[in-house]
């Protein structure tokens, strides 16, 4: 007898075999809007995310529960490895209330 495989309704964008259950949370842009929410409050700034459809098996959960797709996780790893973080005085002055900008 032939076994029938059930295809997922929303296949993962990467493995194509598992059901996609979430979207990638990697931030790819920032924007500002003057729109208001349902309670009349200004929405203001918001971020745009990758939103690739991914399954639990292909997702990588990092930094406080954010789920990244395989391609965005490669970017995150590259950034963490090669980022040239340089210290400066401005952030220290902001933190300690000495900034006069």
N, C-alpha and C positions, 0 to 999 in steps of 0.2 A: 504494500500500500504506500502511496506517495504522501510524504509529510508536507503539509501546507504551512509556510512561514507567514506570519502576520507582520506586515510592514507597519512601522510606527506612523501615527497620524502626523506627528511633527518630528521628523528625523533630526538628529543632532547634525549640525552643520559640519562637523569634523569626522566622526566615525560613520555616520549615515545609517547605523544599525540600531542604536538605542533611541528611546523617546527623549526629545529635548524637554527639560523641565524648568529651565531657567535661562536668563539672559546674561551675557558677559557684563560685568560692572566696571570695566576699565574706562577711565575718563579720557575722552578724546577731544573735548572742547568745553569752553565756558561761554555763557551768554547772559544777557540781561533782558528782562521784559518788564513792561509797565502794566501787564495784565494782572487781574485780581482773581483770587480763589473764590470758592463758593460762599465764603463768609465775608467777602469784600475786602480782604487784606491783600496788600501788594505782594506779588510773588517775588519780584526782584531778580536776584542772581540765581542761576541754576547751571548745572553741568550736563553735558551730553555724554552718553556712554556708548560703548561699542555695540552692545545689544546683539551680538551673535547668539543664535539659539544653540544651547549646549546641554548635554546630558550630565548627570552626576559623575560618571566615569571620566569624561574628558575635562571637566572643570577642575581648576586648582583654587582652593580656598586659601586666602591670605589676609593678613592685617585686619583683624576684626570682623571676619566673616564675608569679605568681598570675594565673589567668584569670577575668575578670569578664564577666558577661552585659551586654548593652547598658543595661538599666535600672540595674544596680548601678554600672556605669561612669559613668553620669550622676551618681549620688550621689557617687561618689569625686571627680569633677571639681568638683562644687559644694562639697564639703567642702574640697578643696585650695584653691579660689579664695576661699571666704568664711570659712574657719576663723579664729577670733580667738585665735591662740596668744599667750599672755602669759607672759613670763618670771617666774620666782620664785626664791627662795633655797633652798627645800626640795630641789629636784632637784640643785642644785649641791652642797649639803651632803651629800646621799646619795652622789653621785659621788665626792666627795673624802673620804668617811668621817667627816664631822662631824655627821651626823644623829643626834639623840638622841630618837628617837620612842618 
